[in-house]
Amino acid sequence: MEPAEFLRSQPPFDRLRPEDFRIAEESLEVAYFPSGAVLLERGGPRSEHLCLIRKGAVRFERDGVLVQELEEGDLFGFPSLIAKAAPHVDVIAGEDLLVYRIPEAAFLRLMKREEFSSFFLQDLAQRLRTAAAVATLPAGRDLAAPADSLISRAPIFVRPYDTVEQAARTMRDLRVSSVLIETDPPGILTDRDLRSRVLAEGRGPETPVAAVMTKPMKTLPASSTQLEVLVFMLEHRVHHVPLLAGDKIVGMVTDTDFLRRQANSPTSLLSGIEKLAQAESLANYATELSGVIENLAWGGLEAAEIGRIVSRLNDALIARLLRIAEAQIGRPPCPYAFIVFGSEGRMEQALLTDQDNALVYRDDTPDAKAYFGKLAQSVVDGLIAASFPPCKGGFMATNWHRPLAEWERLFRGWMETPEPRALIEAANFFDFRAVGGTLSVSPLNDVLFFAGRERTFLAHLARASLMFEPPLGLFRQVKEEEDGVDLKRGGIIPIVSLARLHALEAGVRARPTLERLPAAAAAGGLSKEGAETLAEAFRFLLRIRLRAQVKALRAGHPPGNSVQLEDLSPLERTHLKETFLAIREHQQATALNYAVSRIS
């Protein structure tokens, strides 16, 4: 590969416009250094070149101690150039070295170009944020557009004393699936209401719409984005969302608006879930969900947002399975809550992973135990039919259905006698979220809240969370196994664990990692810069993992959590190493802050 060709393939030169790249190309120097040569000396003359390693390796040393090792594609010399100061380390050729150099004058000219200078001047969070914006395809920005751009006509109202027959004719004539009711506040009547509240209940055509309308309605501001409307529909399981400008309804967004724009729409899959009559009909759920995910990913939607959408679809599926089970085995003897935890509890799940669920019920009686054992079995079997694999560790409602009081004792036991290995498993439970049933699980939230005040428990939780480490070698290089770099164990889990720890200490009750981090920073448990770095690192890892998973699906392979370094661009490989280094620094700071080394 010619020098200019190699230079063009490396960040930040790959960002330059042709006329700017010529500055680098025309000034490019090629230099050779034997192994052991001192290129820059700590405290000595400052660098006069930006250096790009073509072949060989470079060692950074301080007082003879190796600090970092660089390899092909890495840059050095720029801190001294930018600061116009002496180097802070000795820079030594670790082996015979071929370097491409850009002289200071050309470097300073290029630094006037923001796309070039941002690579050196932005912090990691900013660089990851910029890279994500560049990676987002134009089609994916549709969901960031204002929701009111979907409005095609003025809202249609009927009077509260109009009959359902009149309302149905209005809907037919105007070809709409809902009408608004002129009440204070306004109500809504949909085609689904006509089926379920009129026909199914044996009501006559003369029934006034006020008797069967929904009031108050669920609405959103007209300034909402299309993504916010889509997520709102999935969270509340509604198909019509009136948009408000002040106190005035300016239009209606329906699931049909999204169906028209997307071949594999989340709202289409939601409709299928709601029509599900038996769990045996779920054979195609995984395929349909994969289509939705691939469509959203191809459209450029962030992996974190896709996880939120997918989690809401899975919530709807569980709620439907619970209704099917109740119809088969009878009404529950007492209130209950079906909870999910792990990535599903944090609303960070994308492609189908092992089940993580449990069941909490109010009364500690033999009848309740027998009933909820059957309910748990029915739902878990339904999820297996939908291609959710059973949890290898057995963390499913079939094994974990208990009275609320017993759950409280269990949570307190984890707090009072924390054992490292058990805490790793228990920590997933701390991300629980109720997705079905009517029982309030606030007593469990209260236990967690008070646990956040216990320094000893937090120290044990910190030690448990640090058992997952970034895959970095002795010289701070990314370690790749045969199947690639495990992004989940090496990056995603450590960030999730740090966010959970800081959120518990700060009394934050949010579950998603991207909500926990800024909330913990606002409470003072984490620096604002640290929270931003971890958040952007989390988004980056989710993004490259999802891309690898979609690629695997297209090739007919099972999706995993690893990525091959050769599948990443040079800039992504740089960001991956920096991300792992940032995670390790936060873990080291956490170990010191919680005095983990002193725990017996």
C-alpha positions as CSV (number, residue, x, y, z in Angstrom):
1,M,0.0,0.0,0.0
2,E,1.4,3.4,-1.0
3,P,2.1,5.9,1.9
4,A,-0.7,8.3,0.8
5,E,-3.2,5.4,0.5
6,F,-2.4,4.2,4.0
7,L,-2.5,7.7,5.4
8,R,-5.9,8.3,3.8
9,S,-7.3,5.1,5.5
10,Q,-6.4,6.3,9.0
11,P,-8.3,8.7,11.3
12,P,-8.4,11.6,11.3
13,F,-7.0,11.8,7.7
14,D,-9.9,9.9,6.4
15,R,-12.2,12.8,7.4
16,L,-10.3,15.4,5.3
17,R,-11.7,16.9,2.1
18,P,-9.5,16.2,-1.0
19,E,-8.0,19.7,-1.1
20,D,-7.0,19.4,2.6
21,F,-5.7,15.9,2.3
22,R,-3.3,17.2,-0.3
23,I,-1.6,19.3,2.4
24,A,-0.8,16.1,4.3
25,E,0.1,14.2,1.2
26,E,2.5,16.8,-0.1
27,S,4.3,17.3,3.2
28,L,4.4,13.6,4.1
29,E,7.8,12.3,5.2
30,V,8.9,8.7,5.6
31,A,11.3,7.9,8.5
32,Y,13.0,4.7,9.7
33,F,14.3,4.1,13.3
34,P,16.1,1.0,14.6
35,S,14.8,-0.8,17.7
36,G,15.7,1.1,20.9
37,A,16.0,4.5,19.2
38,V,14.9,7.3,21.4
39,L,12.4,9.4,19.4
40,L,11.4,11.9,22.1
41,E,12.8,12.4,25.5
42,R,10.9,13.3,28.6
43,G,11.6,17.0,29.4
44,G,13.6,17.4,26.2
45,P,12.9,19.2,23.0
46,R,9.3,19.1,21.9
47,S,8.0,17.1,19.0
48,E,8.3,18.7,15.5
49,H,6.1,16.1,13.8
50,L,2.8,14.3,14.0
51,C,3.9,10.7,13.6
52,L,1.8,7.8,12.3
53,I,3.2,4.2,12.9
54,R,3.3,2.3,9.6
55,K,5.2,-0.8,10.8
56,G,6.7,-1.7,14.2
57,A,5.9,-0.6,17.7
58,V,6.6,2.4,20.0
59,R,7.0,2.4,23.7
60,F,6.1,5.2,26.1
61,E,8.3,5.0,29.2
62,R,8.6,7.0,32.4
63,D,11.7,6.5,34.6
64,G,12.3,3.2,32.7
65,V,8.8,1.9,33.4
66,L,6.6,1.0,30.4
67,V,3.5,3.2,30.4
68,Q,2.0,2.3,27.1
69,E,2.8,0.6,23.8
70,L,1.6,1.8,20.4
71,E,1.3,-0.2,17.2
72,E,0.5,0.2,13.5
73,G,-2.1,2.9,12.9
74,D,-1.4,4.7,16.2
75,L,-0.4,8.4,16.3
76,F,2.1,10.1,18.6
77,G,3.9,13.4,19.0
78,F,0.7,15.5,18.9
79,P,0.4,16.4,22.7
80,S,3.8,18.1,22.5
81,L,2.9,19.8,19.2
82,I,-0.4,21.1,20.5
83,A,0.8,22.2,23.9
84,K,4.1,23.5,22.6
85,A,5.7,21.8,25.5
86,A,8.3,19.2,26.3
87,P,7.2,15.5,26.1
88,H,5.9,14.0,29.4
89,V,7.3,10.5,28.5
90,D,10.2,8.9,26.8
91,V,9.2,7.7,23.3
92,I,11.3,4.7,22.2
93,A,11.2,2.4,19.2
94,G,10.1,-0.9,20.6
95,E,11.3,-2.6,17.4
96,D,12.5,-1.6,14.0
97,L,10.1,1.2,13.1
98,L,8.6,2.8,9.9
99,V,6.9,6.1,10.6
100,Y,5.0,8.5,8.4
101,R,5.5,12.1,9.6
102,I,3.6,15.3,9.0
103,P,5.8,18.4,9.8
104,E,4.5,20.9,12.4
105,A,3.7,23.6,9.8
106,A,1.4,21.3,7.8
107,F,-0.1,19.9,11.1
108,L,-1.0,23.4,12.3
109,R,-2.7,24.2,8.9
110,L,-4.8,21.0,9.2
111,M,-5.7,21.8,12.8
112,K,-7.7,24.7,11.4
113,R,-10.1,22.2,10.0
114,E,-12.6,21.2,12.6
115,E,-13.0,17.6,11.3
116,F,-9.3,17.1,11.8
117,S,-8.7,19.1,15.1
118,S,-11.7,17.6,16.9
119,F,-9.9,14.2,16.8
120,F,-7.2,15.6,19.0
121,L,-9.0,18.2,21.1
122,Q,-12.3,16.5,22.0
123,D,-12.5,14.3,25.0
124,L,-13.6,10.6,24.5
125,A,-17.3,11.3,25.1
126,Q,-17.3,14.1,22.5
127,R,-15.5,11.9,19.9
128,L,-17.9,9.0,20.4
129,R,-20.8,11.3,20.1
130,T,-19.5,12.8,16.9
131,A,-18.8,9.4,15.5
132,A,-22.3,8.3,16.3
133,A,-23.8,11.3,14.5
134,V,-21.7,10.6,11.4
135,A,-22.6,6.9,11.5
136,T,-26.4,7.6,11.6
137,L,-27.9,7.2,8.2
138,P,-30.2,9.9,6.8
139,A,-33.2,7.5,6.8
140,G,-32.7,6.9,10.5
141,R,-33.3,10.5,11.2
142,D,-36.9,10.3,10.2
143,L,-37.8,9.2,13.7
144,A,-36.1,12.3,15.0
145,A,-38.4,14.5,12.9
146,P,-41.3,16.3,14.6
147,A,-44.4,14.2,15.1
148,D,-46.7,16.8,13.8
149,S,-45.2,16.3,10.3
150,L,-47.2,13.0,10.3
151,I,-50.5,15.0,10.6
152,S,-52.4,14.9,7.4
153,R,-55.8,16.4,8.4
154,A,-57.5,18.4,11.2
155,P,-58.8,16.5,14.1
156,I,-62.4,15.1,13.8
157,F,-64.9,15.7,16.6
158,V,-68.3,14.4,17.4
159,R,-70.7,15.4,20.2
160,P,-71.0,13.3,23.4
161,Y,-74.7,12.7,22.8
162,D,-74.1,11.4,19.2
163,T,-74.8,7.7,18.9
164,V,-72.1,5.1,18.2
165,E,-73.9,4.5,14.9
166,Q,-73.4,8.1,13.9
167,A,-69.8,8.0,15.0
168,A,-69.2,4.8,13.0
169,R,-70.6,6.4,9.9
170,T,-68.4,9.5,10.3
171,M,-65.3,7.2,10.7
172,R,-66.3,5.3,7.6
173,D,-67.1,8.3,5.4
174,L,-63.9,10.1,6.4
175,R,-61.8,6.9,6.4
176,V,-60.4,7.4,9.9
177,S,-60.0,4.9,12.7
178,S,-61.0,7.3,15.5
179,V,-62.9,10.4,16.4
180,L,-62.6,12.9,19.3
181,I,-65.4,13.7,21.6
182,E,-66.3,17.3,22.5
183,T,-66.2,17.0,26.3
184,D,-64.0,18.7,28.9
185,P,-61.4,17.3,28.7
186,P,-62.0,15.7,25.3
187,G,-62.5,12.0,24.9
188,I,-61.7,9.5,22.1
189,L,-63.5,6.7,20.4
190,T,-61.6,4.3,18.2
191,D,-62.6,1.4,15.9
192,R,-61.3,-1.0,18.6
193,D,-63.7,0.6,21.1
194,L,-66.6,-0.1,18.8
195,R,-65.6,-3.7,18.7
196,S,-64.8,-4.3,22.3
197,R,-67.1,-1.9,24.1
198,V,-70.1,-1.9,21.8
199,L,-70.4,-5.1,19.7
200,A,-68.7,-7.4,22.2
201,E,-70.8,-6.1,25.0
202,G,-74.1,-6.3,23.1
203,R,-74.8,-2.6,23.1
204,G,-77.1,-1.1,20.5
205,P,-76.4,1.4,17.7
206,E,-78.2,4.1,19.7
207,T,-75.6,4.0,22.5
208,P,-74.2,7.5,23.1
209,V,-70.5,7.8,22.4
210,A,-70.0,9.3,25.9
211,A,-70.9,5.9,27.4
212,V,-68.1,4.1,25.6
213,M,-65.4,6.7,24.9
214,T,-62.0,6.8,26.6
215,K,-61.5,9.8,28.9
216,P,-59.1,11.3,29.7
217,M,-57.0,10.6,26.6
218,K,-53.3,9.9,26.6
219,T,-51.7,12.8,24.7
220,L,-48.3,14.2,23.8
221,P,-47.1,17.7,22.9
222,A,-47.0,18.5,19.2
223,S,-43.3,19.2,19.7
224,S,-42.6,15.5,20.3
225,T,-40.5,13.6,17.9
226,Q,-41.8,10.6,15.9
227,L,-39.6,8.4,18.0
228,E,-41.2,9.7,21.2
229,V,-44.6,9.0,19.8
230,L,-43.6,5.5,18.7
231,V,-42.2,4.6,22.1
232,F,-45.3,6.2,23.8
233,M,-47.6,3.9,21.7
234,L,-45.6,0.8,22.8
235,E,-45.4,1.8,26.4
236,H,-49.1,2.5,26.8
237,R,-50.2,0.0,24.2
238,V,-52.3,2.5,22.3
239,H,-52.7,3.0,18.6
240,H,-53.8,6.6,18.5
241,V,-52.0,9.6,20.0
242,P,-53.6,13.1,19.9
243,L,-51.0,15.9,19.7
244,L,-51.4,19.1,21.7
245,A,-50.2,22.6,21.0
246,G,-50.9,24.3,24.3
247,D,-54.4,23.1,25.3
248,K,-55.6,22.6,21.7
249,I,-55.6,19.2,19.9
250,V,-54.0,19.9,16.5
251,G,-54.0,16.4,15.0
252,M,-53.8,12.6,15.5
253,V,-50.9,10.2,14.9
254,T,-51.9,6.6,14.5
255,D,-50.0,3.3,14.2
256,T,-50.9,3.3,10.5
257,D,-48.7,6.3,10.0
258,F,-45.7,4.2,11.1
259,L,-46.9,1.1,9.2
260,R,-46.9,3.1,5.9
261,R,-43.3,4.1,6.5
262,Q,-41.8,0.9,7.7
263,A,-42.2,-2.6,6.2
264,N,-41.3,-4.2,9.6
265,S,-42.9,-1.8,12.0
266,P,-42.9,-2.2,15.8
267,T,-46.6,-1.1,15.8
268,S,-47.4,-4.0,13.4
269,L,-45.8,-6.5,15.7
270,L,-47.6,-5.0,18.7
271,S,-50.9,-5.5,16.9
272,G,-50.0,-9.1,16.3
273,I,-49.2,-9.6,19.9
274,E,-52.5,-8.1,21.0
275,K,-54.4,-10.5,18.7
276,L,-52.6,-13.5,20.0
277,A,-55.1,-16.2,21.1
278,Q,-52.7,-18.9,22.3
279,A,-49.0,-19.2,23.0
280,E,-48.5,-21.9,20.3
281,S,-48.9,-19.1,17.7
282,L,-45.6,-17.5,18.7
283,A,-43.3,-19.5,16.4
284,N,-42.6,-16.5,14.1
285,Y,-42.1,-14.0,16.9
286,A,-38.3,-14.1,16.9
287,T,-38.2,-13.8,13.1
288,E,-40.6,-10.9,13.1
289,L,-38.8,-9.2,15.9
290,S,-35.4,-9.6,14.2
291,G,-37.0,-8.0,11.1
292,V,-38.1,-5.0,13.2
293,I,-34.6,-4.7,14.8
294,E,-32.8,-4.9,11.5
295,N,-35.2,-2.4,9.9
296,L,-34.6,0.1,12.8
297,A,-30.9,-0.5,12.8
298,W,-30.6,-0.1,9.0
299,G,-32.6,3.1,9.4
300,G,-29.8,4.4,11.7
301,L,-31.7,4.4,15.0
302,E,-29.4,4.2,18.0
303,A,-29.0,0.7,19.6
304,A,-30.1,2.1,23.0
305,E,-33.4,3.4,21.5
306,I,-33.9,0.1,19.7
307,G,-33.5,-1.7,23.0
308,R,-36.2,0.5,24.6
309,I,-38.6,-0.3,21.7
310,V,-37.9,-4.0,21.8
311,S,-38.3,-4.2,25.6
312,R,-41.7,-2.6,25.3
313,L,-42.7,-5.2,22.7
314,N,-41.5,-7.9,25.0
315,D,-43.5,-6.4,27.8
316,A,-46.6,-6.5,25.7
317,L,-45.9,-10.1,24.9
318,I,-45.6,-11.1,28.5
319,A,-48.8,-9.1,29.4
320,R,-50.6,-11.1,26.7
321,L,-49.2,-14.4,27.9
322,L,-50.4,-13.6,31.4
323,R,-54.0,-12.9,30.1
324,I,-54.0,-16.1,28.1
325,A,-52.7,-18.0,31.2
326,E,-55.4,-16.5,33.5
327,A,-58.1,-17.4,31.0
328,Q,-56.9,-21.0,31.1
329,I,-56.2,-21.5,34.8
330,G,-58.7,-19.0,36.3
331,R,-58.5,-15.7,38.2
332,P,-55.5,-15.2,40.5
333,P,-56.3,-15.8,44.2
334,C,-54.4,-12.5,45.1
335,P,-52.7,-9.6,43.4
336,Y,-49.3,-10.4,41.8
337,A,-46.5,-8.7,39.8
338,F,-44.6,-10.4,37.0
339,I,-41.1,-8.9,37.0
340,V,-38.2,-8.9,34.5
341,F,-34.6,-8.0,35.4
342,G,-31.2,-8.0,33.7
343,S,-31.1,-6.3,30.3
344,E,-34.9,-6.6,29.9
345,G,-35.4,-4.9,33.3
346,R,-33.1,-2.0,32.2
347,M,-34.9,-1.9,28.8
348,E,-31.6,-2.6,27.0
349,Q,-32.4,-5.8,25.3
350,A,-32.3,-6.0,21.5
351,L,-32.1,-9.5,20.0
352,L,-33.6,-12.3,22.0
353,T,-31.5,-13.4,25.0
354,D,-32.0,-15.8,27.9
355,Q,-35.0,-15.2,30.0
356,D,-34.6,-13.3,33.3
357,N,-37.9,-13.1,35.1
358,A,-39.7,-13.8,38.4
359,L,-43.1,-13.6,40.0
360,V,-44.1,-11.8,43.2
361,Y,-47.5,-12.4,44.8
362,R,-49.1,-11.0,47.9
363,D,-50.5,-13.9,50.0
364,D,-48.3,-16.6,51.5
365,T,-50.8,-19.4,51.2
366,P,-50.7,-22.9,49.6
367,D,-53.4,-22.0,47.1
368,A,-51.4,-18.9,46.0
369,K,-48.2,-21.0,45.7
370,A,-49.9,-23.6,43.6
371,Y,-51.7,-21.1,41.3
372,F,-48.6,-18.9,40.6
373,G,-46.5,-22.0,40.0
374,K,-48.9,-22.8,37.1
375,L,-49.0,-19.2,36.0
376,A,-45.2,-19.0,35.9
377,Q,-44.9,-22.2,34.0
378,S,-47.4,-21.1,31.4
379,V,-45.7,-17.8,30.7
380,V,-42.2,-19.2,30.7
381,D,-43.3,-21.9,28.2
382,G,-44.9,-19.2,26.1
383,L,-41.6,-17.3,26.0
384,I,-39.8,-20.4,25.0
385,A,-42.3,-20.9,22.2
386,A,-41.4,-17.4,21.1
387,S,-37.7,-18.4,21.0
388,F,-36.6,-16.8,24.3
389,P,-34.1,-19.4,25.5
390,P,-34.4,-20.7,29.1
391,C,-32.0,-19.0,31.5
392,K,-29.0,-21.3,32.0
393,G,-28.8,-20.2,35.6
394,G,-32.4,-20.9,36.2
395,F,-33.4,-17.3,36.8
396,M,-37.0,-17.7,35.6
397,A,-40.4,-17.4,37.2
398,T,-40.8,-21.2,37.3
399,N,-38.0,-21.2,40.0
400,W,-38.5,-17.7,41.4
401,H,-42.2,-17.3,42.3
402,R,-42.5,-16.2,46.0
403,P,-44.6,-14.1,48.3
404,L,-43.7,-10.4,48.6
405,A,-42.6,-10.8,52.2
406,E,-40.2,-13.6,51.2
407,W,-38.8,-11.4,48.4
408,E,-38.2,-8.6,51.0
409,R,-36.3,-11.0,53.2
410,L,-34.3,-12.2,50.3
411,F,-33.3,-8.7,49.3
412,R,-32.4,-7.8,52.8
413,G,-30.3,-11.0,53.1
414,W,-28.3,-9.9,50.1
415,M,-27.7,-6.5,51.7
416,E,-26.9,-7.8,55.2
417,T,-24.6,-10.7,54.3
418,P,-23.2,-9.8,50.9
419,E,-21.1,-12.6,49.4
420,P,-19.2,-11.7,46.2
421,R,-20.3,-14.5,43.9
422,A,-23.9,-14.3,45.1
423,L,-23.9,-10.6,44.7
424,I,-23.0,-10.9,41.0
425,E,-26.2,-12.9,40.4
426,A,-28.3,-10.8,42.9
427,A,-27.2,-7.6,41.2
428,N,-29.3,-8.5,38.2
429,F,-32.4,-8.7,40.5
430,F,-31.7,-5.0,41.5
431,D,-32.7,-4.0,37.9
432,F,-36.2,-5.5,38.3
433,R,-39.2,-3.9,36.6
434,A,-42.8,-5.0,36.9
435,V,-44.4,-5.7,33.4
436,G,-47.6,-7.5,34.4
437,G,-50.1,-7.8,37.3
438,T,-51.4,-5.2,39.8
439,L,-49.3,-5.8,42.9
440,S,-47.1,-2.8,43.9
441,V,-43.5,-3.8,44.3
442,S,-42.5,-0.5,46.0
443,P,-41.5,-2.4,49.2
444,L,-38.6,-3.9,47.2
445,N,-37.7,-0.5,45.8
446,D,-37.6,0.7,49.4
447,V,-35.2,-2.0,50.4
448,L,-32.9,-1.0,47.6
449,F,-33.2,2.7,48.6
450,F,-32.1,2.0,52.1
451,A,-29.3,-0.4,50.9
452,G,-27.8,2.6,49.1
453,R,-27.2,4.2,52.5
454,E,-25.1,1.2,53.7
455,R,-21.5,1.8,52.9
456,T,-20.4,-1.7,53.7
457,F,-23.0,-3.2,51.3
458,L,-21.9,-0.7,48.6
459,A,-18.3,-1.7,49.1
460,H,-19.2,-5.4,48.6
461,L,-21.3,-4.5,45.6
462,A,-18.4,-2.5,44.2
463,R,-16.0,-5.5,44.6
464,A,-18.5,-7.8,42.9
465,S,-19.0,-5.4,40.0
466,L,-15.3,-5.2,39.4
467,M,-15.0,-8.9,38.6
468,F,-15.7,-8.1,34.9
469,E,-12.7,-6.3,33.4
470,P,-12.0,-4.8,30.0
471,P,-9.9,-7.1,27.7
472,L,-6.7,-5.1,27.8
473,G,-3.2,-6.6,27.8
474,L,-0.1,-5.6,29.7
475,F,0.7,-2.8,27.3
476,R,-2.9,-1.5,27.1
477,Q,-3.7,-3.2,23.9
478,V,-7.1,-4.8,23.2
479,K,-6.9,-8.6,23.6
480,E,-8.9,-10.5,21.0
481,E,-9.9,-14.1,21.6
482,E,-10.5,-16.6,18.8
483,D,-14.2,-15.6,18.5
484,G,-13.4,-11.9,18.8
485,V,-13.6,-9.3,21.5
486,D,-16.4,-9.9,24.0
487,L,-18.1,-6.5,24.2
488,K,-20.6,-7.6,26.8
489,R,-18.2,-9.0,29.4
490,G,-15.5,-6.6,28.7
491,G,-17.4,-3.3,28.4
492,I,-21.2,-3.4,28.6
493,I,-21.4,-5.3,31.9
494,P,-18.7,-3.2,33.6
495,I,-20.5,0.1,32.6
496,V,-23.9,-1.4,33.7
497,S,-22.4,-2.4,37.1
498,L,-20.8,1.0,37.7
499,A,-24.1,2.8,36.8
500,R,-26.0,0.5,39.1
501,L,-23.6,1.0,42.0
502,H,-23.6,4.8,41.7
503,A,-27.4,4.9,41.2
504,L,-28.0,2.9,44.3
505,E,-25.8,5.1,46.4
506,A,-27.5,8.2,45.0
507,G,-31.0,6.9,45.7
508,V,-31.8,6.9,42.0
509,R,-34.7,4.5,41.2
510,A,-34.3,4.6,37.4
511,R,-33.4,1.3,35.7
512,P,-31.9,2.1,32.3
513,T,-28.1,2.7,32.4
514,L,-28.4,5.8,30.3
515,E,-30.8,7.3,32.9
516,R,-28.8,6.1,35.9
517,L,-25.5,7.7,34.9
518,P,-26.7,11.4,34.6
519,A,-28.9,11.0,37.6
520,A,-26.0,9.7,39.7
521,A,-23.9,12.7,38.4
522,A,-26.6,15.1,39.4
523,A,-26.7,13.7,42.9
524,G,-22.9,14.1,43.2
525,G,-22.0,10.4,43.2
526,L,-20.2,10.6,39.9
527,S,-18.6,13.5,38.0
528,K,-20.5,15.0,35.1
529,E,-17.6,14.2,32.8
530,G,-17.3,10.7,34.0
531,A,-21.0,10.1,33.5
532,E,-20.9,11.5,30.0
533,T,-17.9,9.4,29.1
534,L,-19.4,6.1,30.4
535,A,-22.7,7.0,28.7
536,E,-21.1,7.6,25.3
537,A,-18.9,4.5,25.7
538,F,-22.1,2.5,26.5
539,R,-23.8,3.7,23.3
540,F,-20.7,3.0,21.2
541,L,-20.4,-0.6,22.5
542,L,-24.1,-1.3,22.0
543,R,-23.9,0.2,18.5
544,I,-21.0,-2.0,17.2
545,R,-22.4,-5.1,18.9
546,L,-25.8,-4.6,17.3
547,R,-24.2,-4.1,13.9
548,A,-22.3,-7.4,14.3
549,Q,-25.5,-9.1,15.5
550,V,-27.5,-7.9,12.4
551,K,-24.6,-9.0,10.2
552,A,-24.7,-12.5,11.8
553,L,-28.5,-12.7,11.3
554,R,-28.1,-11.9,7.6
555,A,-25.5,-14.6,7.2
556,G,-27.8,-17.1,9.0
557,H,-25.6,-17.3,12.1
558,P,-26.7,-17.0,15.7
559,P,-26.0,-13.4,17.1
560,G,-23.5,-13.1,19.9
561,N,-21.7,-10.5,21.9
562,S,-18.3,-10.5,20.3
563,V,-16.9,-8.5,17.4
564,Q,-13.8,-9.1,15.3
565,L,-11.3,-6.3,15.3
566,E,-10.8,-6.7,11.6
567,D,-14.5,-5.8,11.1
568,L,-14.0,-2.4,12.7
569,S,-12.7,0.7,11.0
570,P,-9.4,2.1,12.2
571,L,-11.2,4.9,14.0
572,E,-13.5,2.4,15.7
573,R,-10.6,0.3,16.8
574,T,-9.1,3.4,18.3
575,H,-12.3,4.3,20.1
576,L,-12.7,0.7,21.4
577,K,-9.3,0.8,23.0
578,E,-10.0,4.3,24.5
579,T,-13.3,3.1,25.7
580,F,-11.8,0.1,27.5
581,L,-9.1,2.3,29.0
582,A,-11.7,4.7,30.3
583,I,-13.7,1.9,31.8
584,R,-10.6,0.5,33.5
585,E,-9.8,4.0,34.9
586,H,-13.3,4.3,36.4
587,Q,-13.0,0.8,37.9
588,Q,-9.7,1.7,39.5
589,A,-11.2,4.9,40.9
590,T,-14.2,2.9,42.2
591,A,-11.9,0.4,43.9
592,L,-10.1,3.2,45.7
593,N,-13.3,5.1,46.6
594,Y,-15.0,2.1,48.2
595,A,-11.7,0.7,49.7
596,V,-12.3,-2.6,47.9
597,S,-8.9,-4.0,48.8
598,R,-9.8,-3.8,52.5
599,I,-12.8,-6.1,52.3
600,S,-12.2,-9.4,53.9
